Amino acid sequence: MTERRPADFSAKPTLTGTKVVLRPFTEEDAPTMAAILRDPEVLLLTGSAGTPPFPDERLRSWYAGRNEQNDRLDLGVVDRASGELVGEAVLNEWDERNRSCNFRTLIGPRGRDRGLGTETVRLITGYGFERLGLHRISLSVFDFNPRARRTYEKAGFVAEGTEREALRHEDGWADATTMSVLAREWAVHRGRPEV
């Protein structure tokens, strides 16, 4: 068995697509991210509705420290057309032994419905496999977010199972679907499977 070097999360790349640039965060991004994280749709779709907002100082500290993390990758999503920061893309929950990570992303109101999310998913997933040497990238998406699920499917993620009643939602419960993509699948379709 060929021994692989562990993924190096200390490098914080800038990834450029046709619609978005994924770049390292700065402390100055905190006010923009605070506004995005208070957007009702972002709160709903991330399962954060009803939770109190993070204090501005905590967000400033959080985004200022993202580039110091050696076990995760947090990148800001910038709309190339406007130059605005519109969201984030994250590889976290690094499992070194199994060369796997969790993926999450969010796009605020100024970045929706123009394909920015799909390109974001493809860019960071490609980086995870092609540069970090990951074997598996997984995520969880709530059943009331079909737009996100479709985005993940367009980038090659496959549904694996259902986490039943994973989130208290409105007057009931919402299921979440676990999805993943494997390195060998990515090598074939590069985030563009026939779906």
C-alpha positions as CSV (number, residue, x, y, z in Angstrom):
1,M,0.0,0.0,0.0
2,T,1.4,3.4,-1.0
3,E,1.9,5.7,2.0
4,R,0.3,9.2,1.4
5,R,1.5,12.4,3.1
6,P,-1.1,13.9,5.4
7,A,-3.2,16.8,3.9
8,D,-1.6,20.2,4.5
9,F,-4.3,22.5,5.7
10,S,-1.8,25.2,6.7
11,A,-1.8,26.5,3.1
12,K,-4.7,28.8,2.5
13,P,-5.1,29.0,-1.3
14,T,-6.9,31.4,-3.5
15,L,-9.0,29.4,-6.0
16,T,-10.3,31.2,-9.1
17,G,-13.2,30.1,-11.2
18,T,-15.2,31.9,-13.9
19,K,-17.9,33.2,-11.5
20,V,-16.2,33.1,-8.0
21,V,-12.9,33.5,-6.3
22,L,-12.4,31.5,-3.1
23,R,-9.9,33.3,-0.9
24,P,-8.6,33.4,2.7
25,F,-10.6,35.4,5.2
26,T,-9.4,38.6,6.8
27,E,-10.6,40.3,9.9
28,E,-12.2,43.0,7.7
29,D,-14.6,40.3,6.4
30,A,-16.3,40.0,9.7
31,P,-19.0,42.7,9.2
32,T,-20.0,41.3,5.8
33,M,-20.2,37.8,7.2
34,A,-22.2,39.1,10.2
35,A,-24.8,40.4,7.8
36,I,-24.8,37.2,5.8
37,L,-25.1,35.1,9.0
38,R,-28.2,37.2,10.1
39,D,-30.0,36.6,6.8
40,P,-33.3,34.7,7.5
41,E,-32.8,32.3,4.6
42,V,-29.2,31.5,5.6
43,L,-30.4,30.9,9.2
44,L,-33.2,28.6,7.9
45,L,-31.1,26.6,5.5
46,T,-28.2,26.1,7.8
47,G,-30.5,24.9,10.6
48,S,-29.6,28.0,12.7
49,A,-33.0,29.7,12.8
50,G,-34.0,30.6,16.3
51,T,-30.4,30.8,17.6
52,P,-29.1,34.1,18.9
53,P,-26.7,35.9,16.5
54,F,-23.0,35.8,17.2
55,P,-21.6,39.0,18.8
56,D,-19.7,41.1,16.3
57,E,-16.5,40.8,18.4
58,R,-16.7,37.0,18.3
59,L,-17.2,37.0,14.6
60,R,-14.2,39.4,14.1
61,S,-12.0,37.1,16.2
62,W,-13.4,34.0,14.3
63,Y,-12.7,35.3,10.8
64,A,-9.3,36.8,11.9
65,G,-8.2,33.4,13.1
66,R,-9.3,31.2,10.2
67,N,-5.9,31.3,8.4
68,E,-4.1,29.9,11.5
69,Q,-6.1,26.7,11.5
70,N,-4.1,23.6,10.5
71,D,-6.9,21.1,10.5
72,R,-9.5,22.9,8.3
73,L,-9.8,25.2,5.4
74,D,-12.2,28.2,5.6
75,L,-12.4,30.4,2.4
76,G,-14.5,33.4,1.6
77,V,-16.6,33.2,-1.6
78,V,-16.3,36.4,-3.7
79,D,-18.6,37.1,-6.6
80,R,-16.2,38.0,-9.5
81,A,-18.9,40.1,-11.2
82,S,-19.2,42.5,-8.3
83,G,-16.1,41.8,-6.2
84,E,-18.3,41.3,-3.1
85,L,-17.8,38.7,-0.4
86,V,-21.1,36.6,-0.6
87,G,-20.4,33.6,1.5
88,E,-18.0,30.9,2.7
89,A,-16.8,27.4,1.8
90,V,-15.3,25.1,4.5
91,L,-13.5,21.8,4.7
92,N,-13.6,20.7,8.3
93,E,-13.8,17.7,10.6
94,W,-10.6,16.4,9.2
95,D,-10.1,12.7,9.8
96,E,-6.4,12.1,9.0
97,R,-6.4,8.3,9.2
98,N,-9.3,8.0,6.7
99,R,-8.3,11.1,4.6
100,S,-11.8,12.5,4.9
101,C,-13.4,15.8,5.6
102,N,-16.8,17.3,6.0
103,F,-17.8,20.1,3.6
104,R,-20.2,23.0,4.3
105,T,-20.9,26.2,2.4
106,L,-23.3,29.1,2.6
107,I,-24.1,31.8,0.1
108,G,-25.8,35.0,1.2
109,P,-28.6,36.9,-0.6
110,R,-26.3,38.8,-2.9
111,G,-24.8,35.6,-4.4
112,R,-27.9,33.4,-4.9
113,D,-29.4,32.0,-8.1
114,R,-26.5,32.6,-10.5
115,G,-24.5,29.4,-10.2
116,L,-22.0,30.8,-7.7
117,G,-22.8,27.9,-5.3
118,T,-22.2,25.2,-7.9
119,E,-18.8,26.6,-8.9
120,T,-17.9,27.1,-5.2
121,V,-18.6,23.4,-4.5
122,R,-16.6,22.3,-7.5
123,L,-13.6,24.5,-6.7
124,I,-13.2,23.5,-3.1
125,T,-14.0,19.8,-3.7
126,G,-11.4,19.7,-6.5
127,Y,-8.9,21.3,-4.2
128,G,-9.7,18.7,-1.5
129,F,-9.0,15.8,-3.9
130,E,-6.4,17.1,-6.2
131,R,-4.2,19.1,-3.8
132,L,-5.0,17.8,-0.3
133,G,-5.2,14.1,-1.3
134,L,-8.5,13.5,0.4
135,H,-10.3,10.2,-0.2
136,R,-13.8,11.2,0.8
137,I,-15.7,14.5,1.3
138,S,-19.1,14.4,2.9
139,L,-21.9,16.8,3.9
140,S,-25.3,16.9,5.3
141,V,-28.3,18.8,3.7
142,F,-31.7,19.3,5.2
143,D,-34.7,18.0,3.3
144,F,-36.2,21.5,3.1
145,N,-33.2,22.7,1.0
146,P,-33.7,21.0,-2.4
147,R,-31.7,23.8,-4.1
148,A,-28.6,23.0,-2.2
149,R,-29.1,19.2,-2.7
150,R,-29.3,19.8,-6.5
151,T,-26.1,21.9,-6.4
152,Y,-24.3,19.1,-4.6
153,E,-25.6,16.5,-7.0
154,K,-24.4,18.7,-10.0
155,A,-20.9,18.6,-8.4
156,G,-20.9,14.8,-8.0
157,F,-22.1,14.2,-4.5
158,V,-24.2,11.1,-4.0
159,A,-26.9,10.6,-1.3
160,E,-25.8,7.9,1.2
161,G,-28.6,7.9,3.7
162,T,-31.1,9.8,5.8
163,E,-30.6,11.2,9.3
164,R,-34.2,11.0,10.5
165,E,-35.6,14.0,12.3
166,A,-32.1,15.5,12.7
167,L,-33.4,19.1,13.2
168,R,-36.2,20.7,15.1
169,H,-37.9,22.7,12.3
170,E,-40.9,25.0,12.6
171,D,-43.6,22.9,14.4
172,G,-42.0,19.5,13.6
173,W,-38.8,17.8,12.6
174,A,-36.7,17.8,9.5
175,D,-34.6,15.0,8.0
176,A,-31.1,15.5,6.7
177,T,-29.5,13.6,3.8
178,T,-25.9,12.6,4.1
179,M,-24.0,12.9,0.8
180,S,-20.5,12.3,-0.2
181,V,-18.1,12.1,-3.2
182,L,-15.0,9.9,-3.3
183,A,-11.6,10.6,-4.9
184,R,-12.1,7.8,-7.5
185,E,-15.4,9.3,-8.5
186,W,-14.0,12.8,-8.7
187,A,-11.1,11.5,-10.9
188,V,-13.7,10.4,-13.5
189,H,-16.2,13.3,-13.6
190,R,-14.2,16.3,-12.0
191,G,-17.4,17.6,-10.5
192,R,-19.5,17.3,-13.7
193,P,-21.3,13.9,-13.6
194,E,-24.1,13.2,-15.9
195,V,-27.2,13.9,-13.7
